[in-house]
Amino acid sequence: MIKKDVLFLATKIEDVEILKVQSNKVWNVYYALDAITANKMIYNKIYDFILIYSKAKEYGAFNIIKNLKFKRPETLIFILTREKIEDVKKKVSVDFEKILTIPYMFSELFQTINDSLKLSEKSGILYSRLIGSSSIIQNLRRFIKKVALQEFPVMLYGESGCGKDLVANLIHQYSDFREKPFVPVNVNTIPSNLAESTLFGTEKGAFTDAVTKEGIFQQANGGTVFLDEIESMDMNIQAKFLRVLETKQIKKLGSAKSERCNFRLISASNKSLKKAVKKKVFREDLYYRLDVLRCVIPPLRRHKEDILPICKRYLSEHNKVISSSAIDKLTIHSWPGNVRELQNCLARAVCYSGKENEIKPKHIRF
């Protein structure tokens, strides 16, 4: 087994020595007992995780970690304490994985941390694809991690271009359904006369030239269906869809036989489904079936501090950098098209910059 590197922010050398002895075969323990050492150690290397004794708060350990999390949001933080867990939660402002109580059995401590590390390795995709360090992005990551472990329906709300499809895909990738298909479909693009056959499938002879074909839901059996613009689903289709959700049985168009079909459902809309229900264009019973785990994805104008890291990531793929004045120009813009508009803007900038290495304000065109 390859040893994990852990930084232990403690208050007593005795606690460090005990942990070193207990973890000798599985962890390399680095430590700090004061703020000066902690500030030096924390950026010396990249640790697999950081362990903090709650009393280290007295020398500002949590403020130090807060700065680190801003630069490296993927860093896992665990807290050791002799206090009540609820009391510690009230005092701590930094994002952490778990609070672990003292005294502890090392085998249990190791297992808890190891389980979290495995989940973190699986969720590395959250940091490579959901770019940014704002509180909005961090909250989105937390939401994805929590709901991915459940099987309840997820309802995503947000303006066009804000990343609903990305969030849906990440929930699938982080879930136990990830080995099975992720089937995205924009409901609004399905012609009304083909909606039933597209979603539920067809049986040979259902209509002229019809062949037996699986629908969207059967294609996703055991996996995840992502229904974007769900508000545009026809009322008649809504009734049949509701039966599928209630019974986990599907009946193809032209078939008298029901078949078992089980999938994780993620829906999305850039409109209020509540308003659609009031207008009698969306079924109230279906609304309550869909709106279980809700997430409203804020527009880019609400987290403009993420524009810079998004630009850096995108432009690095084209061997380009961006000037501070170009970033200023991007930050002033209101981004009605959200991240999708920003990506298109950067694509144009790459084109207009030609052989120049640096993106400048003159290359930015909205």
Secondary structure, 3 states (H helix, E strand, C coil): CCCEEEEEECCCHHHHHHHHHHCCCCEEEEEECCHHHHHHHHCCCCCCEEEEEHHHHHHCHHHHHHHHHHHCCCCCEEEEECCCHHHHHHHCCCCCCEEEECCCCHHHHHHHHHHHHHHHHHCHHHHHHCCCCCHHHHHHHHHHHHHHCCCCCEEEECCCCCCHHHHHHHHHHHCCCCCCCEEEEEHHHCCHHHHHHHHHCECCCCCCCCCCECCHHHHCCCCEEEEECHHHCCHHHHHHHHHHHHHCEEECECCCCEEECCCEEEEEECCCHHHHHHCCCCCHHHHHHHCCEEEECCCHHHCHHHHHHHHHHHHHCCCCEECHHHHHHHHHCCCCCHHHHHHHHHHHHHHHHCCCCEECHHHCCC
